[in-house]
Amino acid sequence: KGDILDDYLRTDGVWILTRNKQSYKTNNEKECAEKCEAERNFNCRAFLFTRKKLQCLTLAENAKMTVTFSSTDAVLYEKKIYLLQCRRGIGKDYRGMEAKTWRGIPCQKWAEKTPHNPNYTPEKHPNAGLDENYCRNPDGDERGPWCYTTDSATRFDYCNIPECEGQVMHTGEGLGPTTECMQCNGEDYHGEVSRTESGLECQHWDTQEPHMHGFTPKHFPEKDLKLNYCRNPDGELRPWCFTTSPTKRWEYCNIPRCTMHPPVSGLGSQCLSGKGEDYRGRIAITKSGNACQHWNTQFPHRHGWIPDRYPCKGLEENYCRNPGGEKRPWCYTINSSVRWEYCAIPHCDGTEQGIADVPMEVPLPEECYRGKGQSYRGTTSITASGKKCQAWNSMFPHRHEKTPDRFPNADLRDNYCRNPDGDNSPWCFTTDPSVTWEYCNLKRCDDHTQEPATNDPPATTEQNVGLTTPTTSDCINGNGKDYRGTIAKTGRGRTCQEWSSQKPHSHKYFTPVTHPRAGLDKNYCRNPDGDVNGPWCYTTDPRKAWEYCDIPKCPPAQYECGKSKFRPKLCAQR
Amino acid sequence: IVAGCISHPHSWPWQISLRTSFGMHFCGGTLIDPQWVLTAAHCLEKSSRPAAYKVYLGLHREGASEASVQKRDVEKLFKEPYRADIALLKLSSPAIINNHVIPVCLPKENSVLGGREECYVTGWGDTKGTGGDGYLKETGFPVIENKICNRPEFLNGRVKKHELCAGNIHGGTDSCQGDSGGPLVCLDQDKFVQHGVTSWGLGCAQPMKPGVYVRVSNYIPWIKSIMENH
């Protein structure tokens, strides 16, 4: 477990009156919890801690069993397991207070010998919670908790303990629901198991030691990557975690499987609603008419959506499905040159016949918005300053009220830019904790200038960007080939001859005509031949044909790394 | 680059072309400082002599006919000492920083990418018939967490922790031969940061076979020390 106190329900300012208790002196609540765990005199169900006196009282009873009254300095911690009114799986850890069989016969106390002499007693099984005559499952019986009965004709019988249905509601206010078992692949598992199946402790998701990884809470805010609890953020077979062992990067966890299965919605499953993840209809042909490949085959396309691995995704036959949160149902096709395509599924409201489906190669008209962008339904999810958008149904890092259920017509899908509140343009909450929201990186359609298509011939460099910016200042970079300053004297003080002149020195190799791009203007020092020693010139001294100029080096260029002067296309094929 | 598109000219001003002394392009690289280029070590296998290589900067066309092109000799080359596929080239003289030649940003030491970043690769490499040959192409796709990439149906444990992989699950677009040594950059706020050096792949753009890139953030101390000491 992540934290010993996670197993307890905390209530401030409460004292409970109990008979069976033990007093200790501890420095904090955690130490007190450790005392409770180690208590040998009775089953410790709760503890009280007083901050001023640092008094720790381990208790055999909890608030359900006895009277409570207020006490400002006290904090009551009750073991959640003793507050559960339902059983998880076969109920081996059921510690509730049901004390009669399913037929209504009162249970015999586990410590008594009549009317039945029990094999399972508190002495023999001190950790099985055999208190009073409560239903228990000390032997791991598949049919759940049971008890010896007070009917001499019936030695034992089973109790009617309800199964915790996915979401286990603990008693007590202020404690939210916690999923203690998993459905399907455990993608919705929110429980607190934090050890792997081989017993290794899990690494905290927000640390990079001992294993560096990308599954951070910051990057996956909706995946509930809390503490070091086992989770399934990547569609694995079941929940897992990175381990604290340097030699084992990650391992699966053993999470009990819920016996109740989530219902598949009836109406929605036969037609397209939302992204069609619950579509369970029998359409098996793509929008362009390709027949679908069977999910359980690997031909013609190899893939990872193997039905056995994903029992809840409905990967039957070759029907169109959306197992991975795509835009809508799709399938691999039997056409070896078309790996996959979307399917045309009738919309549940009958208004669309999948007409929104477009082949992935055709860009969607989603790079601009009209008006204030309230009708914008594109998939841009980057703000004007380049921040990534927070998902609308996520409350991390920003809590907000612009949720899909409150704005059902605003299409608040994923983390796409939207304008649910009539703002000036589409916007989103950002994933940057310091910036609540920003407008998105979108243009108004009427301002939009068409980008060249992928296969358009590229414009020439000269048309788009012109020539290299020459150095017009009186300094040189490198060998000064790009120097375009106005120094016109050599290093020894001689005046330069004009490049277009043939007097006093006649020359034919370096003239404005032969080197039109070399900047051979007037009599300025230049380096038309890339001389490693830098710019030079013919001199006006008849005795000296040419000489180097003495031009200072430019200071290092100031630049901002990673910032281009020309906007990239950012073309991506997904 | 398979699929993707022809980039806007000079929109990736840190991209360099690594060439033979005769001027033939064979690998990419990235300008990380006016006088330093980051590339893949396997691009330097043919010769350990710096004189065997030339670096072209500021170009969009592989033909390098633009006036913006700067050419530099390689003064020194440094391969990562533990044989990771990453290397540094010191140019004979600093590149001139202008609108066409700008260094990329490097990531913080050991910074990690989440499994969702949209990143971009560029190069003049093989297009596998998808067009744009001879021009600097680009394509974008997400980084895939190593755990996923190492699944049996993907790269089956071949990806080491000093590497990262990126691509589309269904393939279709990828870096390819000739793009090696070039950058995988991701937008961080308003700057591009180089997180990967194009290294290897199983074919190009194959389904479930994303490309593999050297994880630059693991080599920041090495890069710094080489640049400071040379």
Interface residues (C-beta under 8 A of the other chain):
Chain A: Q208 M212 H213 G214 F215 T216 K218 H219 F220 D234 R249 W250 H301 R302 H303 G304 R339 W340 I382 S385 G386 K387 T454 N455 D456 P458 A459 T461 E462 N464 V465 L467 T468 T469 T471 N477 G478 N479 D482 R517 P556 A557 Y559 E560 C561 G562 K563 S564 K565 F566 R567 P568 K569 L570 C571 A572 Q573 R574
Chain B: A3 G4 C5 I6 S7 H8 P9 H10 S11 W12 P13 W14 P34 G58 H60 R61 E66 A67 S68 S93 P94 I96 I97 N98 N99 H100 I102 P103 V104 C105 L106 N110 V112 L113 G114 G115 R116 E118 Y120 G131 G132 Y135 E138 T139 G140 F141 P142 V143 E145 N146 K147 I148 R151 E153 F154 K161 N168 I169 H170 G171 G172 T173 V185 L187 D188 Q189 D190 K191 F192 V193 Q194 P207 M208
